[in-house]
């Protein structure tokens, strides 16, 4: 099917607000032109017995880490970072190839789970090729692999912005890894970029109890307070994990209008505690759920992350869990996605079909459960199909899977040397 500037998705159950309603969706020039009756439109996508939702937004991922999935054994975060750093050093001559294959395979898995927007480090090229929207992070981390982005900042940042400007669907982000893996120079540079260029920031915060204890011993304050003192918490800041923050820290985050990004299955896999989601919700903080790197997550599906958290916090009632991967991240990123309304970006995922389902009986709390039982059929980003009838149109799946599996096996062989 040739890409069309104008088409209608007809006959589907469209998610708007807290429930589904039978409607057609008119798409023109990458935007939703209208929701109503558009059966007479010439170009149509038949969504009969299907469920039409806004594309999911994954607010935190590591594309290059997927290649280590099931190939590296680890007990905690530091163990994982140390082992993967050693393997990266052993494969330094293949680093570009590793990144490309790992990134493309990650794109495939994200598309198949209904994700249309991704926030990750250095992801503009991969996402653009896959036809997905992205927030590509400039990396600041004290590590052998990424040190050049700080040491050679002027040239590397110029190249980074040039790459972003050469894409249609990517915007720049600043990714300060964490206080553990950041120097004072990196923190000062981050503050300067935020103040002078207005670039939004993403940072891992209080992921481990060990890290939070060390920060308090060295600075006399919590990680959240330290970041606030250094001008790094604003209404465009994404604070990832936050497993070990206090009620006082939550108050700071709420007051500054920042967003917390939760990656619950990765926290469990890395032997960290699950963040106090219920307390964060009561504070009125904008909350999102993300996959984290697929090597440390228990699932590659963002819906499973939501279901995992819902099971852990059964006492949370009358809550639309779908908001954690749609409207909430859209708000934090300042994009017109995550909702189905006239004028929003045509980032759409079609699930189904399910002829037996009664859409009117699906309660707000159970939307996430219901959708997770269906297959993703079509994925549309910025008005263009990136998956049609279960097949990705932008990436050669067989070729990428074969390359990925071969590289993954070679890493398993190297794991003993690491």
C-alpha positions as CSV (number, residue, x, y, z in Angstrom):
1,X,0.0,0.0,0.0
2,X,1.5,3.3,-1.1
3,X,1.8,6.0,1.6
4,X,-1.1,8.5,1.3
5,X,-1.3,12.1,2.5
6,X,-5.0,11.6,3.3
7,X,-6.8,8.5,4.5
8,X,-9.4,7.3,7.0
9,X,-9.3,4.5,9.6
10,X,-12.9,3.3,9.5
11,X,-15.1,1.0,11.6
12,X,-13.0,0.8,14.7
13,X,-13.5,1.4,18.4
14,X,-11.5,4.6,19.1
15,X,-10.1,5.3,22.6
16,X,-11.0,8.8,23.7
17,X,-10.6,9.7,27.3
18,X,-11.6,6.8,29.6
19,X,-13.4,4.6,27.1
20,X,-13.9,3.3,23.5
21,X,-16.5,4.6,21.0
22,X,-17.2,3.5,17.5
23,X,-15.9,6.1,15.1
24,X,-13.7,6.7,12.0
25,X,-10.5,8.7,12.1
26,X,-9.5,11.0,9.3
27,X,-5.8,11.6,8.8
28,X,-4.4,14.4,6.6
29,X,-0.7,15.4,6.3
30,X,0.4,13.7,9.4
31,X,-2.4,15.0,11.7
32,X,-5.8,13.8,12.8
33,X,-8.1,15.9,10.8
34,X,-11.3,14.7,12.4
35,X,-13.1,11.9,14.3
36,X,-16.6,11.0,13.2
37,X,-18.1,9.4,10.0
38,X,-15.6,9.2,7.2
39,X,-16.6,6.0,5.4
40,X,-16.9,7.9,2.1
41,X,-13.2,8.8,2.1
42,X,-11.5,7.3,-0.9
43,X,-8.4,5.9,0.9
44,X,-9.4,3.7,3.8
45,X,-7.9,1.4,6.4
46,X,-10.5,-1.1,7.5
47,X,-10.5,-1.3,11.4
48,X,-13.8,-3.3,11.8
49,X,-13.7,-5.2,15.1
50,X,-10.4,-3.5,15.9
51,X,-9.4,-1.0,18.6
52,X,-7.8,2.3,17.6
53,X,-5.5,3.9,20.2
54,X,-2.9,6.7,20.3
55,X,0.6,5.4,19.7
56,X,2.5,4.6,22.9
57,X,5.3,6.8,24.2
58,X,8.4,5.1,25.7
59,X,10.0,7.8,27.8
60,X,13.2,5.9,28.6
61,X,15.1,3.2,26.7
62,X,18.7,2.2,25.8
63,X,18.8,1.0,22.2
64,X,22.4,-0.3,22.3
65,X,21.8,-2.5,25.3
66,X,19.4,-5.0,23.7
67,X,22.3,-6.9,22.2
68,X,23.3,-8.0,25.7
69,X,19.9,-9.5,26.5
70,X,20.2,-13.1,27.8
71,X,23.9,-13.0,27.0
72,X,25.3,-11.3,30.1
73,X,24.6,-12.5,33.6
74,X,24.4,-9.9,36.3
75,X,23.4,-9.4,39.9
76,X,22.8,-5.7,40.1
77,X,23.3,-2.4,38.2
78,X,27.0,-1.9,38.9
79,X,27.7,-5.5,37.9
80,X,25.7,-5.1,34.7
81,X,27.6,-1.8,33.8
82,X,31.0,-3.3,34.6
83,X,30.4,-6.4,32.5
84,X,29.0,-4.7,29.5
85,X,31.8,-2.1,29.6
86,X,34.3,-4.9,29.3
87,X,32.5,-6.5,26.5
88,X,32.2,-3.2,24.6
89,X,36.0,-2.8,25.0
90,X,36.6,-6.3,23.6
91,X,34.3,-5.4,20.6
92,X,35.4,-1.8,20.2
93,X,36.2,-2.5,16.5
94,X,32.6,-3.6,16.0
95,X,30.9,-0.9,18.1
96,X,29.2,0.8,15.2
97,X,27.8,-2.4,13.9
98,X,26.7,-3.5,17.4
99,X,24.9,-0.3,17.8
100,X,23.2,-0.4,14.4
101,X,22.0,-4.0,14.8
102,X,20.9,-3.6,18.4
103,X,19.1,-0.4,17.6
104,X,17.3,-1.8,14.6
105,X,16.2,-4.9,16.5
106,X,14.9,-2.7,19.4
107,X,13.0,-0.6,16.9
108,X,11.3,-3.8,15.6
109,X,10.3,-4.9,19.1
110,X,9.0,-1.4,20.0
111,X,6.9,-1.2,16.8
112,X,5.4,-4.6,17.5
113,X,4.3,-3.4,20.9
114,X,2.6,-0.2,19.6
115,X,5.3,2.4,20.4
116,X,5.5,5.4,18.2
117,X,7.7,7.8,20.2
118,X,11.0,6.9,21.9
119,X,13.3,8.8,24.3
120,X,16.8,7.3,24.3
121,X,20.4,8.3,23.9
122,X,21.6,8.9,20.4
123,X,18.6,7.4,18.8
124,X,17.7,9.9,16.0
125,X,19.1,7.9,13.1
126,X,17.6,4.6,14.1
127,X,14.2,6.1,14.8
128,X,14.1,8.1,11.6
129,X,14.9,5.0,9.6
130,X,12.2,3.1,11.4
131,X,9.7,5.9,10.9
132,X,9.3,6.6,14.6
133,X,9.2,9.9,16.5
134,X,12.1,10.4,18.9
135,X,13.8,12.5,21.5
136,X,17.4,11.8,21.0
137,X,19.7,12.3,24.0
138,X,23.2,13.8,24.0
139,X,25.0,11.5,26.4
140,X,27.0,12.7,29.4
141,X,28.5,9.7,31.3
142,X,31.8,8.9,32.9
143,X,32.5,5.7,30.9
144,X,35.1,4.6,28.3
145,X,32.4,4.2,25.7
146,X,30.8,7.7,26.1
147,X,33.6,9.9,27.6
148,X,34.3,11.5,24.2
149,X,30.9,13.3,24.3
150,X,32.2,15.3,27.2
151,X,35.9,15.5,26.3
152,X,35.2,16.6,22.7
153,X,32.0,18.4,23.5
154,X,32.1,21.3,21.0
155,X,32.6,19.1,17.9
156,X,30.5,16.2,19.1
157,X,27.5,18.4,20.1
158,X,27.7,20.2,16.8
159,X,27.5,16.8,15.0
160,X,24.6,15.8,17.3
161,X,22.6,18.9,16.5
162,X,23.3,18.6,12.8
163,X,22.1,15.0,12.8
164,X,18.9,16.1,14.6
165,X,18.3,18.9,12.1
166,X,18.6,16.4,9.3
167,X,15.6,14.4,10.6
168,X,11.9,15.0,10.4
169,X,10.7,13.3,13.6
170,X,13.5,13.8,16.1
171,X,14.2,16.5,18.8
172,X,17.2,16.9,21.1
173,X,17.4,15.9,24.7
174,X,20.2,15.9,27.2
175,X,20.9,12.6,29.0
176,X,23.0,13.0,32.1
177,X,23.4,9.4,33.1
178,X,23.3,9.7,36.9
179,X,25.2,11.3,39.8
180,X,27.3,8.2,40.2
181,X,28.6,8.3,36.6
182,X,28.9,12.1,36.3
183,X,31.7,14.5,37.1
184,X,31.3,18.1,38.4
185,X,32.3,19.3,34.9
186,X,29.4,17.3,33.3
187,X,26.9,18.7,35.8
188,X,28.1,22.2,35.1
189,X,27.8,21.6,31.4
190,X,24.3,20.2,31.8
191,X,23.2,23.3,33.7
192,X,24.7,25.5,31.0
193,X,22.9,23.7,28.2
194,X,19.6,23.8,30.0
195,X,19.9,27.5,30.8
196,X,21.3,28.7,27.5
197,X,19.6,26.4,25.0
198,X,16.5,25.2,26.9
199,X,17.3,21.6,26.2
200,X,15.2,19.2,28.3
201,X,17.1,16.8,30.6
202,X,16.8,13.1,31.5
203,X,18.7,11.7,34.4
204,X,18.7,8.4,36.4
205,X,17.9,9.3,40.0
206,X,18.2,7.3,43.2
207,X,18.0,4.0,41.3
208,X,19.9,2.1,44.0
209,X,19.9,2.5,47.7
210,X,23.7,2.4,47.6
211,X,23.8,5.4,45.2
212,X,21.4,7.4,47.3
213,X,23.3,6.7,50.5
214,X,26.6,7.7,48.9
215,X,25.2,11.0,47.5
216,X,23.8,12.0,50.9
217,X,27.2,11.2,52.5
218,X,29.2,13.2,50.0
219,X,26.8,16.2,49.5
220,X,24.7,16.3,52.7
221,X,21.5,16.2,50.7
222,X,19.4,13.8,48.7
223,X,20.0,13.3,44.9
224,X,16.8,15.2,44.1
225,X,17.8,18.2,46.3
226,X,21.3,18.1,44.9
227,X,19.9,18.3,41.3
228,X,17.5,21.1,42.4
229,X,20.4,23.1,44.0
230,X,22.3,22.8,40.7
231,X,19.4,24.0,38.6
232,X,18.7,20.7,37.0
233,X,15.1,20.1,37.9
234,X,12.6,22.0,35.7
235,X,9.2,21.4,34.2
236,X,11.0,19.7,31.3
237,X,13.1,17.3,33.4
238,X,12.5,13.5,33.3
239,X,13.7,11.9,36.5
240,X,14.1,8.1,35.8
241,X,13.6,5.4,38.4
242,X,13.4,7.4,41.7
243,X,13.3,4.1,43.7
244,X,14.8,5.6,46.8
245,X,13.4,9.1,47.2
246,X,11.6,10.6,50.2
247,X,8.3,12.4,50.6
248,X,10.3,15.6,50.7
249,X,11.9,14.8,47.4
250,X,8.5,14.2,45.9
251,X,7.4,17.6,47.1
252,X,10.4,19.2,45.2
253,X,9.6,17.3,42.1
254,X,5.9,18.3,42.2
255,X,6.8,21.9,42.9
256,X,9.2,22.1,40.0
257,X,6.8,20.4,37.6
258,X,9.2,17.6,36.7
259,X,8.2,14.2,35.5
260,X,9.1,10.8,37.1
261,X,9.7,7.9,34.7
262,X,9.2,4.4,36.2
263,X,10.8,1.3,34.9
264,X,9.5,-1.3,37.4
265,X,10.6,-4.6,35.9
266,X,14.1,-3.4,35.3
267,X,14.2,-2.3,38.9
268,X,13.2,-5.8,40.0
269,X,15.7,-7.5,37.6
270,X,18.5,-5.3,39.0
271,X,17.6,-6.1,42.6
272,X,16.3,-2.6,43.4
273,X,13.1,-1.7,45.1
274,X,10.0,-0.7,43.2
275,X,9.4,3.1,43.5
276,X,6.5,4.2,45.8
277,X,4.1,4.7,42.9
278,X,1.0,5.3,45.1
279,X,2.7,8.1,47.1
280,X,3.9,9.7,43.9
281,X,0.4,9.6,42.5
282,X,-1.0,11.2,45.7
283,X,1.5,14.0,45.4
284,X,0.1,14.8,41.9
285,X,3.4,14.2,40.1
286,X,3.3,13.6,36.4
287,X,4.2,9.9,36.1
288,X,5.2,7.8,33.1
289,X,6.2,4.2,32.6
290,X,9.0,3.1,30.3
291,X,10.8,-0.1,29.3
292,X,14.4,0.9,30.2
293,X,17.0,-1.1,28.4
294,X,15.6,-4.4,27.1
295,X,18.6,-6.3,28.5
296,X,17.6,-5.5,32.1
297,X,13.8,-5.4,31.7
298,X,11.7,-8.5,32.3
299,X,9.6,-7.7,29.2
300,X,10.1,-6.0,25.8
301,X,6.4,-4.8,25.9
302,X,5.6,-1.5,27.5
303,X,2.0,-2.7,28.3
304,X,3.6,-5.5,30.4
305,X,5.4,-2.8,32.4
306,X,2.0,-1.1,33.2
307,X,0.4,-4.5,34.1
308,X,3.3,-5.3,36.4
309,X,2.9,-2.0,38.3
310,X,-0.9,-2.4,38.4
311,X,-0.5,-5.8,40.0
312,X,2.0,-4.4,42.6
313,X,-0.3,-1.5,43.5
314,X,-3.7,-3.2,43.6
315,X,-4.9,-0.6,46.1
316,X,-4.8,2.1,43.5
317,X,-8.3,2.4,42.1
318,X,-10.2,4.4,39.6
319,X,-7.1,5.1,37.5
320,X,-6.5,5.0,33.8
321,X,-3.2,3.1,33.6
322,X,-3.1,3.8,29.9
323,X,-2.3,7.5,30.7
324,X,1.2,6.4,31.8
325,X,2.2,5.7,28.3
326,X,0.1,8.2,26.4
327,X,-1.2,11.5,27.8
328,X,1.3,11.9,30.7
329,X,4.5,11.5,28.6
330,X,3.0,13.7,25.8
331,X,2.5,16.4,28.5
332,X,6.1,16.1,29.7
333,X,7.6,16.1,26.2
334,X,5.3,18.9,25.0
335,X,4.0,17.0,21.9
336,X,0.6,16.7,20.3
337,X,0.5,12.9,20.7
338,X,-0.9,10.5,23.2
339,X,-4.5,11.4,22.6
340,X,-7.0,11.0,19.8
341,X,-8.4,14.5,19.0
342,X,-8.6,16.8,16.0
343,X,-5.3,18.5,15.4
344,X,-3.2,15.9,17.3
345,X,-0.3,14.0,15.6
346,X,-1.5,11.0,13.7
347,X,0.5,8.6,15.9
348,X,-1.9,5.6,16.0
349,X,-1.9,1.9,16.9
350,X,-4.6,-0.5,15.8
351,X,-5.1,-3.6,17.9
352,X,-7.2,-6.6,17.0
353,X,-9.4,-7.8,15.6
354,X,-11.6,-9.1,18.4
355,X,-15.1,-9.6,17.2
356,X,-16.4,-10.9,20.5
357,X,-15.4,-7.9,22.6
358,X,-18.0,-5.5,23.9
359,X,-16.2,-2.1,24.0
360,X,-18.8,-0.4,26.1
361,X,-18.2,-2.8,29.0
362,X,-14.5,-2.2,29.2
363,X,-14.0,-0.1,32.3
364,X,-11.4,2.6,32.7
365,X,-9.2,0.6,35.1
366,X,-9.3,-2.4,32.8
367,X,-8.4,-0.8,29.4
368,X,-4.7,-1.7,29.8
369,X,-5.6,-5.4,30.7
370,X,-7.9,-5.7,27.7
371,X,-5.6,-4.2,25.1
372,X,-2.6,-6.3,26.3
373,X,-4.5,-9.4,25.3
374,X,-4.8,-8.2,21.7
375,X,-2.2,-8.3,18.9
376,X,-0.9,-5.0,17.4
377,X,-2.0,-5.1,13.8
378,X,-1.1,-1.7,12.4
379,X,1.2,1.2,13.6
380,X,1.0,4.7,12.1
381,X,3.5,7.5,13.0
382,X,3.1,11.0,11.7
383,X,0.4,9.8,9.3
384,X,2.6,7.1,7.7
385,X,2.3,3.3,8.2
386,X,5.3,1.7,9.8
387,X,3.5,-1.6,10.4
388,X,0.7,-3.1,8.3
389,X,-1.2,-6.3,9.1
390,X,1.5,-7.3,11.6
391,X,4.5,-6.7,9.2
392,X,6.9,-3.8,9.7
393,X,7.2,-1.8,6.5
394,X,10.4,0.2,7.3
395,X,12.8,-2.5,8.5
396,X,13.9,-5.8,7.0
397,X,12.8,-8.0,9.9
398,X,14.4,-11.3,8.8
399,X,17.7,-9.7,8.0
400,X,17.9,-7.8,11.3
401,X,16.8,-10.7,13.4
402,X,19.5,-12.9,11.8
403,X,22.2,-10.4,12.4
404,X,21.1,-9.7,15.9
405,X,21.0,-13.4,16.9
406,X,24.5,-14.0,15.5
407,X,26.0,-11.0,17.4
408,X,24.1,-12.0,20.5
409,X,25.6,-15.5,20.4
410,X,29.1,-14.0,20.0
411,X,28.5,-11.9,23.1
412,X,27.5,-15.0,25.0
413,X,30.8,-16.5,24.1
414,X,32.7,-13.4,25.3
415,X,30.7,-13.2,28.5
416,X,33.1,-15.6,30.2
417,X,36.0,-13.3,29.4
418,X,34.2,-10.3,30.9
